[in-house]
Amino acid sequence: MSYKVKDIGLAAAGRRMMEWAESHMPVLAEIRREFSRTKPLRGITIGAALHTEAKTGVLVRTLLAGGGKVAITSCNPLSTKDEVAAALAREGVHVYAWRGESTKEYYSNLNSVLDFRPQILIDDGADLITMIHTRRRELLDEVIGASEETTTGVNRLRIMAEEGTLKFPVIAVNDSPSKRFFDNRFGTAESTFQAITGMTNTLIAGKHLVVVGYGFVGRGIASRAKGLGALVAVVETDPVKALEAAMDGFQVTSMAEASRWGEIFITATGGYKVIRAEHMKQMRDGAILCNSGHFNVEIDLEGLRRMAVSSREVIEDVREFKLKNGRRIYLLAEGRLVNLAGKRSLGHPMEIMDMSFALQALSVVYLAKVGRGLAPRVYEVPAEIDRRVAELKLRSMGIKLERQTKEQMEYSASWSFGT
Ligand SMILES: NC(=O)c1ccc[n+]([C@@H]2O[C@H](COP(=O)([O-])OP(=O)(O)OC[C@H]3O[C@@H](n4cnc5c(N)ncnc54)[C@H](O)[C@@H]3O)[C@@H](O)[C@H]2O)c1
């Protein structure tokens, strides 16, 4: 068996972590029971780059139950839970992941997953898919297709598809309503505040909190911040989103103005250097900066380091930068996605990942069935899969869905309204 983890002796603890997650993921449990009977992934090798933590472990177990073979690495050098990596390795998964990988190790681990010649890829951020298109092109022909978990990954893949560079079909799991409306919005918001308060022990109520980006993630964060009693300002580049934020009751302003006002800053744009040195120079003493977007490029870290006269880790995952002007700035989790990269960050709640990973599992099966006939483009998750996941979730929550009457269906399907 081939794996590379921090300490295989942590497997028993990892198994318990996965069991806890499993007992809160009823949709995936239902799919797993079905997979155990039907084995829809028999003979399929799946290569995954996902945050290797407990909920992902439950997805991996579901794929194994379906008859698939799985090789996995993390999609972020800091987001692996070493206990879970060890437990999966013990269960026969090819795992190449540990918390604190160097950049070189991160790419070497992606390569190790590709060495298993996967036919289906599950990616989060598109690093695995871009690697096979650049450094491992000899493997391209064997790939049936891939599914992508997050906005940043889907954006990259759409650019590849438009350029004609993409060589296999990709399902944009991120864009399906059963993912984006819940995972990006509620999942990221709750886990972001769990991480910030867990790392800093700071009070949110009464604070000036700046959310940069008012997309699905930013909207959720701003609304939770308001619920926790913060005074919230939003920074946006899109006029429609800015207007939406204003009508949702937030102050909307420029980054330059927000810099002077804010005490806590959270980036959620998927963009590049949205908080730069010129902004950090204006910030008040003790400002806290963190990122909930996918990559660690939203806060200009080089700019911050250049401006600083000294830096030290004050407490775990909290780095203090002392600036020439005497003020201190605190950066959480190295500017990596704060809800997953911190030592004690837990990622999205289990009930949320239940839906996101149910979509992943069903999308993988869909690819196994029809992927060979699809052109190399980015596809939506089929509407029946989206609906099925939502219905299973509702059922697990004991919530009843109203059904249309025959008469209502006829009315909705007509243009003449009986005239
Ligand atoms: N931390 C997590 O667990 C997690 C979960 C889901 C998504 N994500 C990531 O979060 C990021 C945002 O995802 P989303 O689904 O909200 O995307 P989105 O496209 O819905 O929203 C991004 C918003 O940022 C705005 N924006 C872009 N550049 C900006 C700038 N310079 N200043 C201010 N606003 C700017 C855009 O106009 C847009 O409204 C992505 O990187 C995504 O991959 C992270």
Ligand as a Chemical Component Dictionary entry (heavy atoms), coordinates in Angstrom:
data_LIG
# 
_chem_comp.id                   LIG 
_chem_comp.type                 NON-POLYMER 
_chem_comp.pdbx_formal_charge   0 
_chem_comp.three_letter_code    LIG 
# 
loop_
_chem_comp_atom.comp_id 
_chem_comp_atom.atom_id 
_chem_comp_atom.alt_atom_id 
_chem_comp_atom.type_symbol 
_chem_comp_atom.charge 
_chem_comp_atom.model_Cartn_x 
_chem_comp_atom.model_Cartn_y 
_chem_comp_atom.model_Cartn_z 
_chem_comp_atom.pdbx_ordinal 
LIG N1  N1  N 0  -13.238 29.347 2.492  1  
LIG C1  C1  C 0  -14.025 28.441 1.945  2  
LIG O1  O1  O 0  -14.278 27.399 2.520  3  
LIG C2  C2  C 0  -14.644 28.739 0.620  4  
LIG C3  C3  C 0  -15.872 28.143 0.269  5  
LIG C4  C4  C 0  -16.462 28.465 -0.964 6  
LIG C5  C5  C 0  -15.791 29.331 -1.824 7  
LIG N2  N2  N 1  -14.561 29.848 -1.455 8  
LIG C6  C6  C 0  -13.807 30.781 -2.284 9  
LIG O2  O2  O 0  -14.243 32.108 -1.951 10 
LIG C7  C7  C 0  -14.028 32.982 -3.059 11 
LIG C8  C8  C 0  -15.331 33.703 -3.389 12 
LIG O3  O3  O 0  -16.307 32.757 -3.802 13 
LIG P1  P1  P 0  -17.803 33.203 -4.190 14 
LIG O4  O4  O 0  -18.522 31.947 -4.500 15 
LIG O5  O5  O -1 -18.318 34.158 -3.199 16 
LIG O6  O6  O 0  -17.496 33.983 -5.565 17 
LIG P2  P2  P 0  -18.394 35.099 -6.265 18 
LIG O7  O7  O 0  -17.897 35.199 -7.650 19 
LIG O8  O8  O 0  -19.835 34.821 -6.006 20 
LIG O9  O9  O 0  -18.035 36.447 -5.456 21 
LIG C9  C9  C 0  -16.805 37.138 -5.510 22 
LIG C10 C10 C 0  -17.137 38.630 -5.390 23 
LIG O10 O10 O 0  -15.927 39.374 -5.205 24 
LIG C11 C11 C 0  -16.044 40.598 -5.935 25 
LIG N3  N3  N 0  -14.709 41.143 -6.176 26 
LIG C12 C12 C 0  -13.783 40.736 -7.071 27 
LIG N4  N4  N 0  -12.670 41.517 -6.965 28 
LIG C13 C13 C 0  -12.906 42.400 -5.975 29 
LIG C14 C14 C 0  -12.134 43.459 -5.386 30 
LIG N5  N5  N 0  -10.912 43.751 -5.804 31 
LIG N6  N6  N 0  -12.681 44.167 -4.373 32 
LIG C15 C15 C 0  -13.946 43.903 -3.936 33 
LIG N7  N7  N 0  -14.718 42.924 -4.470 34 
LIG C16 C16 C 0  -14.206 42.179 -5.461 35 
LIG C17 C17 C 0  -16.791 40.190 -7.204 36 
LIG O11 O11 O 0  -17.397 41.315 -7.828 37 
LIG C18 C18 C 0  -17.823 39.194 -6.659 38 
LIG O12 O12 O 0  -19.037 39.816 -6.299 39 
LIG C19 C19 C 0  -13.503 32.082 -4.174 40 
LIG O13 O13 O 0  -12.097 32.097 -4.153 41 
LIG C20 C20 C 0  -13.996 30.710 -3.778 42 
LIG O14 O14 O 0  -13.261 29.688 -4.381 43 
LIG C21 C21 C 0  -14.017 29.584 -0.247 44 
# 
loop_
_chem_comp_bond.comp_id 
_chem_comp_bond.atom_id_1 
_chem_comp_bond.atom_id_2 
_chem_comp_bond.value_order 
_chem_comp_bond.pdbx_ordinal 
LIG N1  C1  SING 1  
LIG C1  O1  DOUB 2  
LIG C1  C2  SING 3  
LIG C2  C3  SING 4  
LIG C2  C21 DOUB 5  
LIG C3  C4  DOUB 6  
LIG C4  C5  SING 7  
LIG C5  N2  DOUB 8  
LIG N2  C6  SING 9  
LIG N2  C21 SING 10 
LIG C6  O2  SING 11 
LIG C6  C20 SING 12 
LIG O2  C7  SING 13 
LIG C7  C8  SING 14 
LIG C7  C19 SING 15 
LIG C8  O3  SING 16 
LIG O3  P1  SING 17 
LIG P1  O4  DOUB 18 
LIG P1  O5  SING 19 
LIG P1  O6  SING 20 
LIG O6  P2  SING 21 
LIG P2  O7  DOUB 22 
LIG P2  O8  SING 23 
LIG P2  O9  SING 24 
LIG O9  C9  SING 25 
LIG C9  C10 SING 26 
LIG C10 O10 SING 27 
LIG C10 C18 SING 28 
LIG O10 C11 SING 29 
LIG C11 N3  SING 30 
LIG C11 C17 SING 31 
LIG N3  C12 SING 32 
LIG N3  C16 SING 33 
LIG C12 N4  DOUB 34 
LIG N4  C13 SING 35 
LIG C13 C14 SING 36 
LIG C13 C16 DOUB 37 
LIG C14 N5  SING 38 
LIG C14 N6  DOUB 39 
LIG N6  C15 SING 40 
LIG C15 N7  DOUB 41 
LIG N7  C16 SING 42 
LIG C17 O11 SING 43 
LIG C17 C18 SING 44 
LIG C18 O12 SING 45 
LIG C19 O13 SING 46 
LIG C19 C20 SING 47 
LIG C20 O14 SING 48 
# 
